[in-house]
Every structure is written in structure tokens, then in C-alpha cells.
């Protein structure tokens, strides 16, 4: 949810512009291939290009289950974005024909969640999911070939978060029917807007067709939920419509944990409250594992930069630092062993991608960041841009830049097992 089609499209455009007739800066020294140089003591990975649908030019992997299922999105020959699932190397198109869609979550039982356009026009001309088509965008659940639209809170649009827990619960955001004059009335820097209706954090399920609104922190009136663990604890963001941005690069005033009973807890920050004029600089909790460890992004003092964070009940929030020499980071996923993945970069994200100074990283159990591109066990044309999901087997998914085709493709990085 936090890195949807818009971010991938912008990334692809930036990289294509940067690389026409030249090697991507981050790969120049290796002749267009990632080396196998590995810091001592780090696990190495084999990297698989998950490819695209026929006729497509980019794809992204957003989530992976312990059973090897991968969910994400790919464009196709029709020029639309399609929700997809990778199953044992096979790419399945699960989107409704003729409409843009994306998959953001999958559990071991093959339950998938995401968003899709419908055949209904948005009556108030919002662009909630960033497709720019003028259609309503709805959250969906999919399993065994059947897609079901999930209920809203009286509005026209919504989308899911980044996981489906073992009980079929899905976090997300749903519009209400209440107008909010504090919402941005124009297209935002990340491709969404105008936004006219209030939106609330919700959890769908486990009962089919049920939706439960989550409370916002005092003084806040909008929010989004991005992850729910198997104990029923959810995490996300709350704020006001003026300071809370919709995906991609979702941030707001407060990173939030909702206890199993629904009580919201402010997770604090790393010194800043965020600035809507600085895309991605704010506070948000992206994921929580079954040990109650939370990862996300928090603004630093001055509100011009942000770091990834790890929050625990005992130690509260602490920074997951960027790579040496870089200024910003974002933690996006975490597994039940406490290994977190995300991105490290310098300066503004768009500039960093174009300059080749943004790359996928892993923080093992809250430790120092490791550059995933330096942990690749075999030569590959892929430069790993964003690590988004990590399962309990240590397999990592995200998206990468293919230096041969100059396209953005989904990848899976599999740990090399030592004998």
C-alpha cells in the first residue's frame, strides 16, 4: 500500500531518464552487474527476477508468505496495472479485466488483499488510489479465483494494508461520507488527490463482509492501518487530513499501535512531526510482528529528513539508521525473528533513485543496516531498489532496476543455505 503503482511508475521514469545511453551510476563500477562482495558474517542471497505479465514493462512484489506465495502488481500489454500473484514461479493475473488493480498482501492460505478500480465513476472526482482514471477504487479480498469487494464507511474509495493475518483479518483505510475541508484539494506530489472525504483506519474480517473502524488518537480525525499481526494488534498512522498523506509514501502526525481491543497507542517519534510539503517525511508504523516489534518511518528534528525505526514496548522507538554516508531510511517490513527490511538513500527520494544512491537494506534484529546489493551471491543485472517484505524463511521481496532492459521488475532474494 505504502509503495503503490505511482511510486513504481515515477521510479521507472526517473531511472529510464537517467540511464538512456549510460550505465546506472550505482552499477558503473561493476560493469552493469552487482558484485558478490559480502561483508563478513552476513547472509548472502540468490536473486530472482520475477518478471512481468506478457507485454508489461514493470512489476513490483509487495508481500510474501511463509509458503512462498508473492503478491504484487504488473502492467500488461493493455497498459493497465494488474494485481498478480506469483506461485511456484508462475505469474497469475488476478485483477478484474479492463480495470487497474494491485495486490498488497498474501497469507499462507492464499488469501490476497489489494485494491481495484470499479466500473463506477467517482461522483466527486477524487483520485484516491492514484490511477487517474476517474473511477472509484475499492479494497478487495481474493482467494481461489474469486474477488470480493470489501465494504467502506459510507464513502466511495478505500484500499487495503500490507498483510492478511492467519485469521483472514485485513487492515486498511476506508472513506466515510463526511466531507473534510482540510483535505488537499489538488493533485499531490505523490500522484493522489484531490481528496474531499474523510478516511478512517479499519480492519476487515475475520467474518466475511465485516468492517471495524479503529479509533484515532485524541486530536486526530483520519488514519490508515497497514498491518495486523496474528494476535490482533494493528499498526498504522493517524493525523488530520491536512497532514496525513495517502499511499504511496503514506505518513502523518502519529505512528500508531492499536491494541487487540482497539485502543490506540502513540508510538512517539524521532524528534519530528513531519511536513506534508516533504514527501515521505512524517511518522507512520508499517508493520508489526507476532512479538509486538513495530517498524516504520519517523521524521527527525527539523522535519526535513526521516529514519526508519524499530519500536518495542521495553525500549520504545529507536532509529534504524541509513547506510554510512546516507541521510534517510525507511523500514517497511519485519518478520517474526526481528529482521527488518526497507530502503536507504541520500537527500530526496526521487533524486536519490535517479542518482543511484537509493538501495534496499536489511537490519538484522535492530542492528546496523546491511546493503542488500552487496549481499548478492551471484552476478545479476538487477539493482535492488526497495526491499518491502520479508518472511520467516528470510526470503525478501521488493522491486529492482534491470540494467539490461532498463525496466523496474519485482524480485525475490533467497538466503543461501550453508551446508
C-alpha angles and dihedrals in degrees: 000000000000091000106035135163093292094060092047092049092050090046091050092049093049093048094045090052092047096046106042104123093355143073117257107264094238091056101040094099093053098047093248096312131098112243126229094236106142130188111236116273097016124124114246126220142213110221124216124197103222092199130206140274115278109290093013128128104194141029139172133205112218106174142009132198131216088254093060099259115143125197127197145106140282135182118233141197090284090064093242131118113249129199107236142182126205112215119181090332094313118119114220122195106216099167124112111262115258097017137090115249142160135198117220106170144034134174130204091267094060096256108150130192132193145112136287139181117243132210090256120099116231102254092212097040099242123162097212099158098033099244093120093215099120091239128122115262118216136187115243142191119211133190135158094356098312126110121200124189114230122229124257133208098257098297133100105248144041144147139206131249127239107281147039111211125221091269094054096256115150125197122211149114131284131188121238124213090248119109115227116201090195092068119104109269095200140052110291129223091260096052104262129108171064090138118191107160130066117249132205138201111253144175121216121207158316082175108059112255095014124129126186122195115221121219120250124224117269110283093021124100107177134048151147134227117216107174140021122189127214090266092060097254113139133194136198141107140297133189139113126305088251095059104028119083126205121231137323102059092007114192137149143165098289136036104214141199118198113206118224091267091053100257110147119228123197107228094200126227145255094256104296140079098205138246123244088212089063107067111227095007107120141067128297138147110223106180144006126196128210090267090062095251111147129200130189145114130295132186118243125226109292093034095244099106140027139206132204114252143205116210126192129171091242101044101024117206123350132168125264095207127220122246116286111285094021128102109207140044140172128205111210110164140024134185130213092267091062097253110144129196135195142110139305124200146152125245119339116001097236092049091046093053091050093046093048094243097117120086146155118272141182128211110201112215093334095310133128119313120263122204107238091204088064092051097060111123099205136034111273136169089224121104106199108230106171130015106203110164136029125183130203091268088062094248112149128204133188138109134298142187115251106215092198100052095023088228134126112245137179115252140193120206113201121195115246107240114226117223 
